[in-house]
Structures are given as structure tokens and as C-alpha cells.
Amino acid sequence: MVTTGARRQPAPLRLTRRGRVVVLTFFILLASLASAVLWTTASRAGDPDAGPAPSVVVQPHDTLWSIAGRAAPDRSPWEVVAEIRHLNGLDGYYIHAGETLILPRER
């Protein structure tokens, strides 16, 4: 028996039509998943509701009206005061120095 030293090369990989469809479908699903993850991450970066709610510590002589004016100067103070009362569960209009109030988010 004579050995020539040459090794037999394996046959190249050949996909059937069904195999090509499966591989293509896999790559399409992978690309869709990647774009969904990137889109979700990008959309949350600009989301104003993503971080903690803005708050303020009441200073001596502060009123709900003055806090509303500083928190949202472009909005009606009546609306902002009502929203501050709702967010903080206030029944009346009295606040005390040292209290921390949650403020409405900017629109």
C-alpha cells in the first residue's frame, strides 16, 4: 500500500434552500432584536420621567404660590399649586419650613 501524504479535503458546506431560509430568518430576527434594544435605550435617554421626581425643601416664608412660581414660571400658578397639593397629599394650603415637597415634572 502506497501512501501519498495528501489529505482529503472536506467537501464545502452547502446549504439547501430550506437551510438558506432558516439562516436568513435567524439574521433578520437578530437584527430586529438589536434594533429594538437600541431604540428602547435611546428613547429612554430623552425621557423626562426617567429620573427621580423633582423636589424642593420648604424655606421659611415660602408659600405654595411662591414655590409654584419658581417651579413652573410658564404655567398658571393655580394649576401648579393644585398639582403640588395632589402630588404631596396636602389637604390644605399650609406648608412648614423643612418639609420636602414633590414638584410636578416640566411639560
Secondary structure, DSSP 8 states (H G I E B T S, - for coil): ----------------HHHHHHHHHHHHHHHHHHHHHHHHHHHHHT-TTSS---EEE--TT--HHHHHHHH-TTS-HHHHHHHHHHHHT-SSS---TT-EEE-----
